[in-house]
Amino acid sequence: MSPFKTLLQRAMLAAALTASAGTALAAIPIEHWTQPSGARVYLVQSPSIPMLDVQIDFDGGSRREPARQAGLASATAGLLSGGVAAQGGQPALDENALSEAWVDLGAQFGASAGSDRFTLQLRTLTQPDLLERAVALAARQMASPAWPEPVWQRDRERTLAALQQAETRPATLAARTFSRSVFGDHPYGLQPTAESYRAIGIADMRAFYRQHAAACRAQITLVGAIDRAAAERIARRLMQAIEPNGCQPLPAVPEVAPLQSGVEQWLPFAGAAQAQVLIGQPGIARNDPDFFPLFVGNYILGGGGFVSRLTTEVREKRGLTYSVYSYFSPGRHAGPFQIGLTTRPDQARQAVQVARDVVQRFVQDGPTEDELQAAKAFLINGFGLRIDSNRKLLDNVANIAWSGLPLDYLDTWTDQINRVSRADIQRAFARVVQPQRMATVVVGVPPEAPQASAAR
């Protein structure tokens, strides 16, 4: 094992042992500035361990993909680890040599894509020589991806095989049908298919990366044992790597349209032992002013596991399912509000009706005072676990920056929770959740079950 990798593992262990005793109990000052390139930088100095986490976010998630090439953002992110081209007198590195270079540094670098963001992440020790080399390698990988055709052909075949395997699961059909029912033609509703992956080529990935990995729109979040001057040097070095990509304007993405009526789809699935049930609608964007009332309220409704109302009514009282949940998934646009459960096919209609009734009563009446106080106590007492490592802190700060939230958001989080009242929850749910306008998808029912669908 590389000695540098051993150092990194020791530092990560130290972080796990000390973070909750330090970071979680202190104020978390977030420094922020904008570089001449337009890149926005956010820094939290965390000197307790010699480690640095860096996250770079671009507006290049799946909402930016052409409909016929769903999966392009994730494919592009995946192929960034396929190697780097020769540059500035440095030889090319294939994917194996690139992987070995990162192992030798005891560092990690990778890319991923969600619905809104195209993300690069670097983790390294801050020992000066290691830090310099890790940043240099990350910059090189950002500047000169190799885009190897053989690697893409291999990865695409693996993805196609995984998609084919997923098609044998009723949960896949339920998720895809639910997504289309809730989002219609909005990009949030796009799902990768075998056809869309076959439409993706190397030129498409290269163009997607150049268009969206732009320094002028980059958001750089750093958490670790560095000061502001070092953070600025690192951010500049990384942005210089992609400055040749330019700053192409991006088209506006439409907002998610609300459902105008209820939508039901009851679909058979050969061999399914359980019916997959999804119920929901468009929810909220992350910057919605009612985020906290909805967050606390959803914990009571279906986000609190065995203490939630949905669990009490659907599982405990009637034995219709082992697990039932609800959540809001806010993004740049209104992400889904979703309820999910599995049940015996012959019990699906009853389970759906009970879940709907629970939501209807909650929207009408809100929580009880006892439910509210119990939810607040759990959420406030568990806050430290949300920021008890550099990686969790990085995720939180990056989300704050991406959503345009106040920089003291983490410092005021528990106060925000504590201020939520029953009236706040009832008002927020009545505004956002429309029980009569939800999409209901049930997959795995017998063929003779009603096949009903209402227009969006």
C-alpha positions in Angstrom: 0.0 0.0 0.0 1.2 3.5 -0.8 2.6 5.3 2.3 0.7 8.4 1.2 -2.5 6.3 1.1 -1.8 5.2 4.6 -1.4 8.8 5.7 -4.8 9.7 4.1 -6.5 6.8 5.9 -5.1 7.9 9.2 -6.2 11.4 8.7 -9.7 10.2 7.7 -9.9 8.2 11.0 -8.8 11.2 13.0 -11.5 13.2 11.3 -14.1 10.7 12.3 -13.0 10.7 15.9 -12.6 14.4 16.4 -15.1 16.1 14.1 -18.2 15.8 16.3 -16.3 17.1 19.3 -15.1 20.2 17.4 -16.9 21.2 14.2 -20.4 20.5 15.3 -20.3 22.6 18.5 -18.7 25.7 17.0 -19.9 28.4 14.6 -19.1 27.6 11.0 -17.8 30.7 9.3 -18.0 30.5 5.5 -15.7 32.8 3.6 -16.8 33.7 0.1 -15.4 35.6 -2.8 -15.5 35.8 -6.6 -12.5 35.3 -8.9 -11.9 37.5 -11.9 -13.0 34.5 -14.1 -16.4 34.7 -12.4 -15.9 31.5 -10.4 -17.5 31.7 -6.9 -15.3 30.4 -4.1 -16.6 29.2 -0.7 -14.1 28.2 2.0 -14.5 26.7 5.5 -11.1 26.4 7.3 -10.9 23.2 9.3 -7.4 22.9 10.7 -7.9 20.0 13.0 -6.7 17.4 10.4 -4.3 17.8 7.5 -6.9 17.2 4.8 -8.6 19.1 2.1 -11.9 18.4 0.3 -12.7 20.4 -2.9 -16.0 20.3 -4.8 -16.5 22.2 -8.1 -20.1 22.4 -9.3 -21.3 23.5 -12.8 -24.7 24.0 -14.2 -24.5 20.8 -16.2 -26.7 18.1 -14.7 -29.2 16.0 -16.5 -31.6 18.9 -16.9 -29.2 20.2 -19.6 -29.2 17.0 -21.7 -31.0 16.7 -25.0 -34.0 14.5 -24.6 -32.8 12.0 -27.1 -29.5 11.6 -25.2 -30.7 11.1 -21.7 -27.7 10.0 -19.7 -25.2 12.2 -21.4 -24.2 14.1 -18.3 -23.5 10.9 -16.3 -21.7 9.4 -19.3 -19.5 12.5 -19.6 -18.6 12.4 -15.9 -17.8 8.7 -16.0 -15.4 9.0 -19.0 -13.4 11.8 -17.3 -11.5 9.0 -15.5 -10.7 7.3 -18.8 -7.3 9.0 -19.1 -5.6 12.2 -20.0 -4.1 13.4 -23.2 -0.4 14.4 -23.6 0.0 18.0 -22.6 2.9 20.5 -22.1 5.6 17.9 -22.5 3.8 15.4 -20.2 3.0 12.0 -21.6 -0.5 10.7 -22.0 -2.0 8.6 -19.2 -4.5 5.8 -19.9 -7.1 5.0 -17.3 -4.9 2.5 -15.5 -1.9 4.9 -15.3 -4.2 7.7 -14.2 -5.7 5.6 -11.5 -2.2 4.6 -10.3 -1.1 8.2 -10.2 -4.0 9.0 -7.8 -3.2 6.0 -5.7 0.4 7.0 -5.4 -0.7 10.4 -4.1 -3.1 8.9 -1.7 -5.7 11.3 -3.1 -9.0 10.9 -4.9 -10.6 12.7 -7.8 -13.8 12.0 -9.6 -16.8 13.4 -11.4 -20.5 12.8 -11.1 -23.8 14.3 -12.4 -27.1 14.8 -10.8 -30.3 16.4 -12.1 -28.9 20.0 -11.7 -25.2 19.8 -11.2 -22.1 18.4 -12.9 -19.6 17.9 -10.1 -15.9 17.4 -9.7 -14.5 16.4 -6.3 -10.9 16.3 -5.0 -9.7 14.9 -1.7 -6.1 15.1 -0.6 -3.8 15.5 2.3 -2.5 19.1 2.8 1.2 18.1 3.2 2.7 20.7 0.8 4.3 18.4 -1.8 1.3 16.1 -1.9 -1.2 19.0 -2.1 0.7 20.6 -5.0 0.9 17.4 -6.9 -2.7 16.5 -6.3 -4.0 19.9 -7.5 -1.7 19.7 -10.5 -3.0 16.3 -11.5 -6.6 17.4 -11.0 -6.0 20.4 -13.2 -4.5 18.3 -15.8 -7.4 15.9 -15.8 -9.8 18.8 -16.1 -7.9 20.4 -18.9 -7.1 17.4 -21.1 -9.5 14.5 -20.8 -8.5 11.8 -23.3 -12.1 10.8 -24.2 -10.9 7.3 -25.3 -13.3 5.6 -27.7 -12.5 2.0 -26.5 -13.2 2.9 -22.9 -16.5 4.5 -23.9 -17.6 1.5 -25.9 -16.8 -0.8 -22.9 -18.6 1.5 -20.4 -21.6 1.9 -22.7 -22.0 -1.9 -23.0 -21.8 -2.2 -19.3 -24.5 0.5 -18.9 -26.7 -1.1 -21.5 -26.4 -4.5 -19.7 -27.3 -2.8 -16.4 -30.3 -1.1 -18.0 -31.4 -4.4 -19.5 -31.2 -6.0 -16.1 -33.1 -3.1 -14.5 -35.9 -3.6 -16.9 -36.6 -7.0 -15.2 -37.5 -5.2 -12.0 -40.9 -3.8 -11.3 -39.3 -0.9 -9.3 -37.7 0.4 -12.5 -41.0 0.5 -14.4 -42.6 2.2 -11.4 -39.9 4.9 -11.1 -40.0 5.7 -14.8 -43.7 5.8 -15.0 -43.9 8.0 -11.9 -41.3 10.4 -13.2 -43.2 10.8 -16.5 -46.5 11.2 -14.7 -45.1 13.9 -12.3 -42.9 15.9 -14.7 -44.2 15.3 -18.1 -41.8 16.8 -20.7 -39.8 18.7 -18.2 -36.1 17.6 -18.1 -36.5 16.3 -14.5 -38.7 13.6 -16.0 -36.1 12.3 -18.5 -34.8 8.7 -17.8 -31.9 7.1 -19.6 -32.7 4.2 -21.9 -30.8 1.9 -24.1 -31.8 4.0 -27.1 -30.6 7.3 -25.5 -27.2 5.7 -24.5 -26.7 4.4 -28.0 -27.2 8.0 -29.3 -24.3 9.3 -27.2 -20.8 9.6 -28.9 -17.4 10.9 -27.9 -18.0 14.1 -29.8 -21.2 14.7 -27.8 -19.4 14.2 -24.4 -16.6 16.5 -25.4 -19.0 19.2 -26.5 -21.1 18.8 -23.4 -18.1 19.1 -21.1 -16.8 22.2 -23.0 -20.1 23.9 -22.8 -20.9 23.3 -19.2 -17.5 23.1 -17.4 -17.0 26.8 -17.6 -15.0 28.9 -15.2 -17.3 31.8 -15.4 -20.2 29.8 -13.9 -18.1 27.5 -11.6 -18.8 27.2 -7.9 -15.8 26.0 -5.9 -16.2 24.8 -2.3 -13.2 24.0 -0.1 -13.2 22.5 3.4 -10.0 21.7 5.1 -6.7 22.7 6.7 -5.8 25.6 4.4 -6.1 29.4 4.7 -7.7 31.8 2.3 -4.6 32.5 0.3 -4.0 28.8 -0.3 -7.6 28.4 -1.3 -7.4 31.2 -3.8 -4.2 29.7 -5.4 -5.9 26.3 -5.7 -9.1 27.7 -7.1 -7.1 29.7 -9.7 -5.0 26.7 -10.7 -8.1 24.6 -11.3 -10.0 27.3 -13.1 -7.1 28.0 -15.4 -7.4 24.4 -16.6 -10.9 25.0 -18.0 -10.6 28.6 -19.1 -10.1 27.5 -22.8 -13.6 26.1 -22.6 -14.9 29.6 -22.8 -18.2 30.8 -21.4 -21.1 29.8 -23.7 -24.5 31.1 -22.7 -26.9 28.4 -21.5 -30.6 28.4 -22.4 -33.2 28.8 -19.7 -34.8 25.7 -18.3 -38.6 26.0 -17.8 -40.2 25.6 -14.4 -42.0 22.4 -13.5 -45.7 22.6 -14.3 -48.1 21.6 -11.5 -50.4 18.6 -12.1 -53.8 19.8 -13.2 -55.6 16.6 -12.1 -55.0 13.3 -10.5 -53.2 10.6 -12.5 -53.5 6.9 -11.9 -51.7 4.0 -13.5 -52.1 0.4 -12.4 -49.7 -1.8 -14.3 -49.2 -5.6 -14.3 -45.7 -7.0 -14.1 -45.1 -10.7 -14.8 -43.7 -12.6 -11.8 -43.9 -9.6 -9.4 -44.4 -10.9 -5.8 -45.0 -7.4 -4.5 -46.7 -4.3 -5.9 -44.6 -1.2 -6.1 -46.6 1.9 -5.1 -45.5 5.5 -5.7 -47.7 8.5 -5.0 -46.7 12.1 -5.4 -46.5 15.4 -7.3 -44.1 18.3 -8.0 -42.9 19.7 -4.7 -40.7 22.7 -4.1 -37.4 24.2 -5.2 -34.6 24.3 -2.6 -34.9 28.1 -2.0 -38.6 27.9 -1.2 -39.4 30.0 1.9 -41.4 27.2 3.4 -38.6 24.7 3.3 -38.3 24.3 7.1 -42.1 23.9 7.8 -42.2 21.3 5.0 -39.0 19.6 6.2 -40.3 19.3 9.8 -43.8 18.4 8.7 -42.6 15.6 6.4 -40.6 14.1 9.2 -43.9 13.7 11.0 -45.8 12.5 8.0 -43.4 9.9 6.5 -39.8 10.9 6.9 -39.4 9.7 10.5 -39.3 6.0 9.9 -41.2 4.0 12.6 -42.5 7.2 14.3 -44.1 8.6 11.2 -47.9 8.7 10.7 -47.7 6.8 7.4 -45.8 3.9 9.2 -48.3 4.0 12.1 -51.4 3.8 9.8 -50.2 1.7 6.9 -47.8 -0.7 8.7 -48.5 -0.8 12.4 -52.3 -0.7 12.4 -53.0 -2.6 9.2 -49.9 -4.6 8.3 -50.1 -3.6 4.7 -46.4 -3.0 4.2 -43.0 -3.4 5.9 -41.8 0.1 5.1 -43.5 3.3 3.9 -41.9 6.7 3.4 -42.4 10.2 2.1 -39.9 12.9 1.2 -39.4 16.2 -0.6 -36.5 16.3 -3.0 -36.0 20.0 -3.9 -33.7 21.2 -6.6 -33.2 24.3 -8.8 -36.8 23.6 -9.8 -39.6 21.9 -8.0 -38.4 18.4 -7.3 -40.8 15.6 -6.4 -42.8 15.1 -3.3 -43.0 11.3 -3.1 -44.6 8.6 -1.1 -43.4 5.0 -1.6 -44.2 1.5 -0.3 -44.4 -2.1 -1.4 -47.3 -4.4 -0.6 -49.0 -7.6 -1.6 -50.8 -7.1 -5.0 -54.1 -8.0 -3.5 -53.7 -5.3 -0.8 -52.4 -2.5 -3.2 -55.7 -0.7 -3.5 -56.3 -0.6 0.3 -52.7 0.5 0.9 -53.0 3.3 -1.7 -56.3 4.5 -0.1 -54.9 4.5 3.5 -51.8 6.5 2.3 -54.0 9.0 0.6 -56.2 9.4 3.6 -53.2 10.0 5.9 -51.9 12.7 3.5 -55.4 14.3 3.2 -55.8 14.5 7.0 -52.3 15.8 7.5 -52.9 18.6 4.9 -56.2 19.5 6.6 -55.2 19.3 10.2 -51.4 19.4 10.4 -49.5 17.7 13.2 -50.4 17.5 16.9 -48.3 19.5 19.4 -46.8 16.3 20.7 -45.7 15.2 17.2 -44.2 18.6 16.6 -42.2 18.7 19.8 -40.9 15.1 19.3 -39.9 15.9 15.7 -38.0 19.1 16.8 -36.2 17.3 19.5 -35.0 14.6 17.2 -33.9 16.9 14.4 -32.2 19.4 16.7 -30.4 16.7 18.7 -29.2 15.0 15.5 -27.9 18.2 13.9 -24.3 17.5 14.8 -24.4 14.2 12.7 -25.1 16.3 9.6 -21.7 18.1 9.8 -19.5 15.6 11.7 -17.0 15.2 8.9 -15.3 17.3 6.3 -17.1 15.6 3.6 -20.5 16.2 5.2 -19.6 19.8 5.8 -18.4 20.1 2.2 -21.8 18.8 1.0 -23.7 21.3 3.2 -21.6 24.3 2.2 -21.8 23.4 -1.5 -25.6 23.1 -1.2 -25.8 26.4 0.6 -23.9 28.1 -2.2 -25.8 26.3 -5.0 -29.2 27.2 -3.6 -28.3 30.8 -2.8 -28.9 30.3 1.0 -27.5 32.7 3.7 -23.9 31.9 4.6 -24.9 31.6 8.3 -27.4 28.9 7.3 -25.7 26.2 9.4 -25.3 28.5 12.4 -29.1 29.2 12.4 -30.4 25.8 11.4 -31.5 24.7 14.8 -33.2 28.0 15.4 -35.0 27.7 12.2 -36.3 24.2 13.2 -37.2 25.5 16.6 -39.3 28.3 15.2 -41.5 26.1 13.1 -45.1 26.0 14.5 -48.1 23.8 13.8 -49.7 26.6 11.9 -46.6 27.0 9.7 -46.7 23.3 8.8 -50.4 23.3 8.1 -50.1 26.5 6.0 -47.1 25.2 4.0 -48.6 21.8 3.3 -51.9 23.3 2.3 -50.0 25.5 -0.2 -47.7 22.9 -1.7 -49.4 19.4 -1.4 -52.5 18.8 -3.4 -53.9 15.4 -2.5 -56.5 15.4 -5.3 -53.9 16.2 -7.9 -51.3 13.5 -7.3 -49.9 10.9 -9.6 -50.4 7.3 -8.4 -48.4 4.5 -10.0 -48.8 0.9 -8.9 -46.7 -1.8 -10.7 -47.1 -5.5 -10.1 -50.9 -5.8 -9.8 -52.8 -8.6 -11.5 -53.7 -8.1 -15.2 -57.4 -7.8 -14.4 -56.8 -4.7 -12.1 -58.2 -1.4 -13.4 -55.9 0.3 -15.9 -56.8 4.0 -15.2 -55.0 7.1 -16.4 -56.1 10.7 -16.3 -54.6 13.4 -18.5 -51.9 15.6 -17.0 
